[in-house]
């Protein structure tokens, strides 16, 4: 979204009544929850298990099993305009 369009949209939102803003907030919150993946749940019972999980995560990073920052930034820009 071009900055000019964003500024106009922001002005329009700021001119809404409190009730309209709350409705918009609710709609936005719902749309974000629908699109946000849930991270996998990790359950550990001991410090050793926790350390093992942390080591596994670091191994993934070291082996390149990551999403490059450029890709993350592009996705954020496309989805949220940031």
PyMOL commands that set and color helices and strands:
alter all, ss='L'
color gray80, all
select helices_A, chain A and resi 3-14+18-35+47-62+69-80
alter helices_A, ss='H'
color red, helices_A
deselect
rebuild
show_as cartoon
